[in-house]
């Protein structure tokens, strides 16, 4: 009797296995993994429900067998997933009409741990943004990393060459729990010079001027583009200046040219390139105190940092900035289930967006003492929420139909927003707007902005 009752109740006990929680799913076709995503499941007896990105999941579990139908937002079926549960792992097949391929999932084990500070000394540097590169370190959301970068030519703080040139990167850092569809937040606490020298280009690049100008220009082949950095004074001057430049001095504004994650679809790009994953953005607003937001495309995000500049103008008109090595400290955090679709930045004063190859082209118009900015990107419109008209007669960008770069904005002083076009940086377009709680907003008395407080999706 006891043995019979055992056989009767064993299936019931197996069916009661709780699948509730987060799972990391991967689709597999011809041995290649793709479509990595986070799945949320909920078990109620034999009934299983959940979500996979925008898909709704409905199905049943019986003993170690799981059967789920994935439903699109319009109510039509996307696919049927059948699988076998083995502890914290599930594996099975996906059926989409006549098409069939494999899938597997692993339960996400959440470990509660206090934020830690990691000191990372890089020994290898990478010149490619890729998810195929093994993680140099694994960190959790909330953790802080203290590390160093070499310059664009591969030279470290002691002037020792540690890598070939081409923006060698420190990292990548694997962020636990980061999945495609999330947004990675990187707050830079320190971006500091760690040596007293820098190098730059010795002539203007052809893409920065008209073809006739560059072809007819006369360059000094003996010009030395090495710079001396005075870290205490925060200034830089040429190490061997010409007579005309012997008194030329600039104020340093340390920044990072490269901050990026692994690109989508298992792609790999040289570290001189940029895209929605970040990369070689060369944005002179990426300084100490700025938070960078990047979309996550691969499990763990895989964060790269590098390409330090003692100073950069509005783009690298001579092919380089003041290239040097850096001491860097940053804290990472994760916004789960919301993607920013492209690079976003914020500091105490500004919300900033960066677009590549016309992804955020803008139309600007003027009328009735007011101006407005219309972005082609719905994502930009959503994040910035620019009003159609500005109260008090303040003009948002300009008094007539033209684009302003950051340099012109600084000359003119009080601006609520500005747009930068960088033809030397793969047609990068950048937009920034004052935060409504910025002290600089006091320059516009009576103006009531309707701007979001944070760049990240909430």
Secondary structure, DSSP 4 states (H G I P E B T S, - for coil): -HHHHHHHHHHHHHHT----EEEEEEEEETTEEEEEEEEEEEEETTEEEEEETTEEEEEEEETTEEEEEEE-TTS-EEEEEEEEEETTEEEEEEEETTEEEEEEEEE---------EEE---S--BSEEETTSPPSEEEETT-EEEEEE--TTSB-TTS-B-S-SS--EEEEEEEET--TT-EEEEEEEEEEE-SSEEE--SS--GGGS-HHHHHH----TT---EEEEETTTTEEEETT--GGGTT--EE---EEEEEE-PPSTT-EEETT-EETTEEE---TT-BTT-EEEEE--STT--EEEEEEES---SS-TTS--SB--EEEEEEEEEETT---SS-EEE-SSEEEEEEETTTT-EEEEEETTEEEEEES-HHHHHHH---SS-GGG--SS-SSS----HHHHHHH---SEEEEEETTSSSEEEEEEE-TT-GGGGGSTT------S-SS--
